[in-house]
Amino acid sequence: MMHACRWEGCDRPVPDSLYCCSYHWFRLPATMRTALWNGWRKGITSREYIDAHHQIQHWIEANK
């Protein structure tokens, strides 16, 4: 299964196992990538994953 990159304005197809396309993944601060990865390992619906997702979305909005 595929979904669009979660970076606003990017419609690159991304496998469901990835958060966003590689270009945008490596634009995120390493601490945010680590937080998301750690939350995902605990389960995609974990509180840590959801918190990391919200932090990333706020960061993206502030760093367009």
C-alpha positions as CSV (number, residue, x, y, z in Angstrom):
1,M,0.0,0.0,0.0
2,M,1.1,3.6,-0.7
3,H,0.2,7.0,0.6
4,A,1.3,10.5,-0.3
5,C,4.2,12.1,1.5
6,R,3.0,13.8,4.6
7,W,4.9,17.0,3.9
8,E,2.3,19.6,2.9
9,G,2.4,20.2,-0.9
10,C,4.3,17.0,-1.7
11,D,2.4,14.3,-3.5
12,R,5.2,11.8,-4.0
13,P,4.0,8.2,-3.4
14,V,5.4,6.6,-0.2
15,P,5.1,3.0,1.1
16,D,2.8,2.8,4.1
17,S,5.9,1.7,6.2
18,L,7.4,5.1,5.7
19,Y,6.3,8.5,7.1
20,C,7.3,10.7,4.1
21,C,9.5,10.7,1.0
22,S,13.2,10.4,1.6
23,Y,13.9,14.0,0.5
24,H,11.5,15.4,3.2
25,W,12.5,12.7,5.8
26,F,16.1,14.0,5.8
27,R,15.0,17.6,6.0
28,L,13.5,16.9,9.5
29,P,15.7,17.3,12.5
30,A,17.3,14.1,13.6
31,T,15.6,14.3,17.0
32,M,12.2,14.3,15.4
33,R,13.0,11.4,13.1
34,T,14.2,9.5,16.1
35,A,11.1,10.3,18.2
36,L,8.8,9.2,15.3
37,W,10.8,6.0,14.8
38,N,10.7,5.1,18.5
39,G,7.0,5.7,18.7
40,W,6.4,3.6,15.6
41,R,8.3,0.7,17.1
42,K,5.9,0.8,20.0
43,G,3.0,0.6,17.7
44,I,1.7,3.1,15.1
45,T,-1.1,4.3,17.4
46,S,1.2,4.8,20.4
47,R,1.0,8.1,22.2
48,E,4.7,8.7,21.4
49,Y,4.0,8.3,17.7
50,I,1.0,10.7,17.8
51,D,3.0,13.3,19.8
52,A,6.0,13.0,17.4
53,H,3.6,13.3,14.4
54,H,2.1,16.5,15.8
55,Q,5.5,18.0,16.5
56,I,6.6,17.2,13.0
57,Q,3.5,18.8,11.5
58,H,4.1,22.0,13.5
59,W,7.8,22.0,12.5
60,I,6.9,21.6,8.9
61,E,4.4,24.5,9.1
62,A,7.0,26.8,10.7
63,N,9.8,25.8,8.3
64,K,8.1,25.9,4.9
